[in-house]
Amino acid sequence: GFTGLICCVSAPHKGDPEVEAEQIAKLVEDLEFFEADELSQKLRATRIGPILKAFERHCKDLKHCWLIASHDSDPYEAPLMRACEKYFPNVVIQPIIKVNDVYAKIDEVYYATHGIFNQCEKQTDGAVTPRTLIADLTGGTKIMSAAVAMACLDVDRKMQYIEQKGQKAFYEIEITYEKVSTRPSASV
């Protein structure tokens, strides 16, 4: 199993992040256990839901998580951290990596993801290696997901996606040299 997880956090373009974050904080406060009940389902459907679902998916082996977050997602930080501490107390959340532009440029998220893969073993005293680290593409903006996916093109880097219709199926995405080198050529 995976002992490390990378997730992205961003704020919505619409609505008030402060109000939504307060609602999430109330759900976390009211919900004693993160299970299959109605209140847990409500929490899974929030802005922090994809991250909690990724934790659930890997909870048996998960030891460390890295969060890459936009500055506009700051209101979600406290309820997310509280939920992680409450429902997944055995997982260490590494210091959050803040990035400026998650709407037009991939650079900061791309380099942050590379940095996590390159430093994970050192930061965790060997508990997480690049082979036991998986990046989740579900949370964050599309630009963030593209950046993380591009950073995972290196050998032995894994990524996953949670389908959004039923939000239950996880897809591990494997990109190999063979797949990239045998891509279809353009027809003339």
PyMOL commands that set and color helices and strands:
alter all, ss='L'
color gray80, all
select helices_A, chain A and resi 17-30+38-44+49-58+71-87+107-123+130-132+142-151+177-181
alter helices_A, ss='H'
color red, helices_A
select strands_A, chain A and resi 4-9+64-70+92-93+97-99+133-136+158-162+170-173
alter strands_A, ss='S'
color yellow, strands_A
deselect
rebuild
show_as cartoon
